[in-house]
Every structure is written in C-alpha cells, then in structure tokens.
C-alpha cells in the first residue's frame, strides 16, 4: 500500500507533470508565469483545490450517480476554488490581484477535472490524496521553473531581487505572451531530451 501511494505521488513530479507531460493547464501556465511568485502562487492554489476535491470526490464516488458526475465534480471543485479565493483575498491580497481571473478559472482547469474523472472517481481516499498532491506539486514546480526563467531573462530579477548588474538590458520579450510560448516550447524540448536519456 505504501509503495502504491509513493508511486501515485511521484508520478506527478516527472512522469505525468501537467504542463510538460500531460500538456494540460496551459492557459494559466502561459498567462501567470511572468514571475516566480505568480507561478508558485497559482500552483499552490491549484494544488489545494486538487487535493481537497480529489479527497471529497473519492469519498463520494459511490454516491454520485454516473449521469450527473461531471456536474457534481464541478460543484465540488467550485466550492474549493471559492475557499481558495477567499483565503487569498484575506491573506495574500496583492498576489490575488496579480493572478486575477485565473483563480476563479481553476474551476474549469482541465487538470483538476481530469484528475477527478480519471483518478479520484475510481480510487480510494489515500491514493486520490497522493495523486492530487503529486500532480499539484509537479504543477507548482513547473510554473515556478517557467516563472523563474521568464522573470530572470525578462526582468533581470528573481523573486523581485535584481540578479544582474545595473547595465543588464532585460529581454522583455520573455514577459510577454510570445515569450511564454517560446519558453514553454524550449522547456518541453528539454524535458523530452532528458526523458529519452
């Protein structure tokens, strides 16, 4: 049992890391990763929703009629997104303002709904918790890495602190939408090269 839980958790850290392996959740991945803080904030919010919606869906999986399962999953996910939104407004308001509409849009994030349908609805509470936690942490790491590359190259800072000297000319293309696509593509290429080895 413990070995299975470890496998469910670790698969989300490399084998099924959402933006790079599953190629899911690309909208927030591209939109909010102008900085490390935004990427990690979005990742933590999504992880919270993933873990708790997986737990509740797994616990209720035998009670939810199959004809209304998707609607039921969305209601459960929306409830946890509301909790995240209220917590962020209360404790991390500046970050909440930066992430804007992408916090409420976690409700329709295909990672969360996909894990509910593909995993939590078919497995017990502990494996579903491990799955949600692993996928969520993998998503957070991916957003943080993408945010770090874009922030360092596009603004010359890391977590708001200057990385280079005053003569550094930021590559502002990296903090714009095309830079997000290019950076994601290069990181996907790197992941595939490392994965083949």
TORKOL-4160 file (C-alpha; in steps of 0.2 Angstrom, whole numbers, padded with zeros to 4 digits, m for minus):
197
<pt num="1" X="0000" Y="0000" Z="0000"/>
<pt num="2" X="0014" Y="0012" Z="0005"/>
<pt num="3" X="0023" Y="0008" Z="m0011"/>
<pt num="4" X="0007" Y="0012" Z="m0022"/>
<pt num="5" X="0005" Y="0029" Z="m0013"/>
<pt num="6" X="0023" Y="0034" Z="m0016"/>
<pt num="7" X="0021" Y="0029" Z="m0035"/>
<pt num="8" X="0004" Y="0039" Z="m0036"/>
<pt num="9" X="0013" Y="0054" Z="m0028"/>
<pt num="10" X="0029" Y="0053" Z="m0038"/>
<pt num="11" X="0021" Y="0051" Z="m0055"/>
<pt num="12" X="0015" Y="0069" Z="m0054"/>
<pt num="13" X="0033" Y="0075" Z="m0051"/>
<pt num="14" X="0040" Y="0069" Z="m0068"/>
<pt num="15" X="0031" Y="0055" Z="m0077"/>
<pt num="16" X="0014" Y="0065" Z="m0078"/>
<pt num="17" X="0019" Y="0083" Z="m0074"/>
<pt num="18" X="0004" Y="0093" Z="m0080"/>
<pt num="19" X="0011" Y="0106" Z="m0092"/>
<pt num="20" X="0025" Y="0096" Z="m0099"/>
<pt num="21" X="0020" Y="0078" Z="m0100"/>
<pt num="22" X="0001" Y="0079" Z="m0099"/>
<pt num="23" X="0001" Y="0095" Z="m0108"/>
<pt num="24" X="m0014" Y="0101" Z="m0098"/>
<pt num="25" X="m0017" Y="0118" Z="m0089"/>
<pt num="26" X="m0008" Y="0128" Z="m0102"/>
<pt num="27" X="m0019" Y="0143" Z="m0100"/>
<pt num="28" X="m0013" Y="0148" Z="m0083"/>
<pt num="29" X="0004" Y="0141" Z="m0086"/>
<pt num="30" X="0007" Y="0154" Z="m0100"/>
<pt num="31" X="m0003" Y="0168" Z="m0093"/>
<pt num="32" X="0003" Y="0169" Z="m0075"/>
<pt num="33" X="0021" Y="0164" Z="m0076"/>
<pt num="34" X="0029" Y="0182" Z="m0078"/>
<pt num="35" X="0037" Y="0179" Z="m0061"/>
<pt num="36" X="0041" Y="0165" Z="m0049"/>
<pt num="37" X="0029" Y="0172" Z="m0036"/>
<pt num="38" X="0014" Y="0172" Z="m0048"/>
<pt num="39" X="0019" Y="0154" Z="m0054"/>
<pt num="40" X="0021" Y="0147" Z="m0036"/>
<pt num="41" X="0005" Y="0156" Z="m0030"/>
<pt num="42" X="m0005" Y="0149" Z="m0044"/>
<pt num="43" X="0002" Y="0132" Z="m0042"/>
<pt num="44" X="m0001" Y="0131" Z="m0023"/>
<pt num="45" X="m0019" Y="0137" Z="m0026"/>
<pt num="46" X="m0022" Y="0124" Z="m0039"/>
<pt num="47" X="m0014" Y="0111" Z="m0028"/>
<pt num="48" X="m0026" Y="0115" Z="m0013"/>
<pt num="49" X="m0041" Y="0113" Z="m0025"/>
<pt num="50" X="m0034" Y="0097" Z="m0032"/>
<pt num="51" X="m0030" Y="0088" Z="m0016"/>
<pt num="52" X="m0047" Y="0093" Z="m0007"/>
<pt num="53" X="m0058" Y="0090" Z="m0022"/>
<pt num="54" X="m0049" Y="0073" Z="m0025"/>
<pt num="55" X="m0052" Y="0068" Z="m0007"/>
<pt num="56" X="m0071" Y="0073" Z="m0007"/>
<pt num="57" X="m0074" Y="0065" Z="m0024"/>
<pt num="58" X="m0066" Y="0049" Z="m0019"/>
<pt num="59" X="m0076" Y="0049" Z="m0003"/>
<pt num="60" X="m0092" Y="0052" Z="m0013"/>
<pt num="61" X="m0088" Y="0042" Z="m0028"/>
<pt num="62" X="m0101" Y="0028" Z="m0024"/>
<pt num="63" X="m0115" Y="0040" Z="m0020"/>
<pt num="64" X="m0114" Y="0051" Z="m0036"/>
<pt num="65" X="m0125" Y="0045" Z="m0050"/>
<pt num="66" X="m0115" Y="0042" Z="m0066"/>
<pt num="67" X="m0127" Y="0053" Z="m0076"/>
<pt num="68" X="m0123" Y="0069" Z="m0066"/>
<pt num="69" X="m0105" Y="0065" Z="m0061"/>
<pt num="70" X="m0097" Y="0079" Z="m0071"/>
<pt num="71" X="m0109" Y="0092" Z="m0064"/>
<pt num="72" X="m0106" Y="0085" Z="m0046"/>
<pt num="73" X="m0087" Y="0086" Z="m0049"/>
<pt num="74" X="m0088" Y="0104" Z="m0055"/>
<pt num="75" X="m0099" Y="0109" Z="m0040"/>
<pt num="76" X="m0086" Y="0101" Z="m0028"/>
<pt num="77" X="m0071" Y="0109" Z="m0037"/>
<pt num="78" X="m0080" Y="0126" Z="m0037"/>
<pt num="79" X="m0083" Y="0125" Z="m0018"/>
<pt num="80" X="m0064" Y="0123" Z="m0015"/>
<pt num="81" X="m0060" Y="0136" Z="m0028"/>
<pt num="82" X="m0071" Y="0148" Z="m0018"/>
<pt num="83" X="m0062" Y="0143" Z="m0002"/>
<pt num="84" X="m0045" Y="0147" Z="m0011"/>
<pt num="85" X="m0051" Y="0163" Z="m0017"/>
<pt num="86" X="m0057" Y="0169" Z="0000"/>
<pt num="87" X="m0041" Y="0164" Z="0008"/>
<pt num="88" X="m0031" Y="0173" Z="m0005"/>
<pt num="89" X="m0041" Y="0189" Z="m0003"/>
<pt num="90" X="m0039" Y="0188" Z="0016"/>
<pt num="91" X="m0020" Y="0183" Z="0017"/>
<pt num="92" X="m0012" Y="0187" Z="0001"/>
<pt num="93" X="m0022" Y="0201" Z="m0007"/>
<pt num="94" X="m0008" Y="0208" Z="m0018"/>
<pt num="95" X="m0005" Y="0191" Z="m0026"/>
<pt num="96" X="m0023" Y="0188" Z="m0028"/>
<pt num="97" X="m0024" Y="0204" Z="m0038"/>
<pt num="98" X="m0009" Y="0199" Z="m0049"/>
<pt num="99" X="m0017" Y="0182" Z="m0053"/>
<pt num="100" X="m0034" Y="0190" Z="m0056"/>
<pt num="101" X="m0047" Y="0180" Z="m0066"/>
<pt num="102" X="m0036" Y="0164" Z="m0066"/>
<pt num="103" X="m0040" Y="0160" Z="m0048"/>
<pt num="104" X="m0059" Y="0158" Z="m0052"/>
<pt num="105" X="m0054" Y="0149" Z="m0068"/>
<pt num="106" X="m0047" Y="0134" Z="m0058"/>
<pt num="107" X="m0065" Y="0128" Z="m0058"/>
<pt num="108" X="m0063" Y="0124" Z="m0077"/>
<pt num="109" X="m0045" Y="0119" Z="m0077"/>
<pt num="110" X="m0043" Y="0103" Z="m0086"/>
<pt num="111" X="m0030" Y="0096" Z="m0074"/>
<pt num="112" X="m0042" Y="0097" Z="m0059"/>
<pt num="113" X="m0057" Y="0090" Z="m0068"/>
<pt num="114" X="m0046" Y="0077" Z="m0077"/>
<pt num="115" X="m0039" Y="0070" Z="m0061"/>
<pt num="116" X="m0057" Y="0070" Z="m0053"/>
<pt num="117" X="m0064" Y="0060" Z="m0068"/>
<pt num="118" X="m0048" Y="0049" Z="m0072"/>
<pt num="119" X="m0042" Y="0045" Z="m0054"/>
<pt num="120" X="m0052" Y="0051" Z="m0039"/>
<pt num="121" X="m0069" Y="0044" Z="m0046"/>
<pt num="122" X="m0061" Y="0026" Z="m0047"/>
<pt num="123" X="m0049" Y="0025" Z="m0032"/>
<pt num="124" X="m0049" Y="0027" Z="m0013"/>
<pt num="125" X="m0046" Y="0042" Z="m0002"/>
<pt num="126" X="m0027" Y="0039" Z="0001"/>
<pt num="127" X="m0022" Y="0036" Z="m0017"/>
<pt num="128" X="m0033" Y="0050" Z="m0023"/>
<pt num="129" X="m0024" Y="0062" Z="m0010"/>
<pt num="130" X="m0007" Y="0056" Z="m0015"/>
<pt num="131" X="m0012" Y="0058" Z="m0034"/>
<pt num="132" X="m0018" Y="0076" Z="m0031"/>
<pt num="133" X="m0003" Y="0081" Z="m0020"/>
<pt num="134" X="0009" Y="0074" Z="m0033"/>
<pt num="135" X="0001" Y="0082" Z="m0048"/>
<pt num="136" X="m0001" Y="0098" Z="m0039"/>
<pt num="137" X="0017" Y="0099" Z="m0033"/>
<pt num="138" X="0023" Y="0095" Z="m0050"/>
<pt num="139" X="0012" Y="0109" Z="m0057"/>
<pt num="140" X="0018" Y="0121" Z="m0045"/>
<pt num="141" X="0036" Y="0116" Z="m0049"/>
<pt num="142" X="0033" Y="0118" Z="m0067"/>
<pt num="143" X="0025" Y="0135" Z="m0065"/>
<pt num="144" X="0039" Y="0140" Z="m0053"/>
<pt num="145" X="0053" Y="0135" Z="m0066"/>
<pt num="146" X="0044" Y="0143" Z="m0080"/>
<pt num="147" X="0041" Y="0159" Z="m0070"/>
<pt num="148" X="0060" Y="0159" Z="m0065"/>
<pt num="149" X="0066" Y="0158" Z="m0082"/>
<pt num="150" X="0054" Y="0172" Z="m0088"/>
<pt num="151" X="0057" Y="0183" Z="m0074"/>
<pt num="152" X="0076" Y="0182" Z="m0074"/>
<pt num="153" X="0078" Y="0184" Z="m0093"/>
<pt num="154" X="0063" Y="0196" Z="m0095"/>
<pt num="155" X="0065" Y="0207" Z="m0080"/>
<pt num="156" X="0083" Y="0203" Z="m0073"/>
<pt num="157" X="0076" Y="0199" Z="m0056"/>
<pt num="158" X="0072" Y="0183" Z="m0046"/>
<pt num="159" X="0058" Y="0185" Z="m0033"/>
<pt num="160" X="0059" Y="0204" Z="m0036"/>
<pt num="161" X="0078" Y="0205" Z="m0032"/>
<pt num="162" X="0090" Y="0211" Z="m0045"/>
<pt num="163" X="0100" Y="0196" Z="m0052"/>
<pt num="164" X="0112" Y="0206" Z="m0064"/>
<pt num="165" X="0121" Y="0222" Z="m0063"/>
<pt num="166" X="0113" Y="0239" Z="m0067"/>
<pt num="167" X="0119" Y="0238" Z="m0085"/>
<pt num="168" X="0108" Y="0222" Z="m0089"/>
<pt num="169" X="0096" Y="0225" Z="m0103"/>
<pt num="170" X="0081" Y="0214" Z="m0099"/>
<pt num="171" X="0074" Y="0203" Z="m0113"/>
<pt num="172" X="0057" Y="0210" Z="m0111"/>
<pt num="173" X="0050" Y="0198" Z="m0125"/>
<pt num="174" X="0051" Y="0184" Z="m0111"/>
<pt num="175" X="0037" Y="0193" Z="m0100"/>
<pt num="176" X="0025" Y="0194" Z="m0115"/>
<pt num="177" X="0014" Y="0181" Z="m0122"/>
<pt num="178" X="0025" Y="0176" Z="m0136"/>
<pt num="179" X="0039" Y="0174" Z="m0124"/>
<pt num="180" X="0029" Y="0162" Z="m0113"/>
<pt num="181" X="0025" Y="0151" Z="m0129"/>
<pt num="182" X="0044" Y="0151" Z="m0133"/>
<pt num="183" X="0050" Y="0147" Z="m0116"/>
<pt num="184" X="0037" Y="0133" Z="m0114"/>
<pt num="185" X="0042" Y="0125" Z="m0130"/>
<pt num="186" X="0060" Y="0126" Z="m0126"/>
<pt num="187" X="0057" Y="0118" Z="m0108"/>
<pt num="188" X="0046" Y="0105" Z="m0117"/>
<pt num="189" X="0060" Y="0101" Z="m0128"/>
<pt num="190" X="0072" Y="0100" Z="m0114"/>
<pt num="191" X="0060" Y="0088" Z="m0104"/>
<pt num="192" X="0059" Y="0077" Z="m0119"/>
<pt num="193" X="0078" Y="0076" Z="m0121"/>
<pt num="194" X="0081" Y="0072" Z="m0103"/>
<pt num="195" X="0066" Y="0059" Z="m0103"/>
<pt num="196" X="0074" Y="0050" Z="m0118"/>
<pt num="197" X="0091" Y="0048" Z="m0109"/>
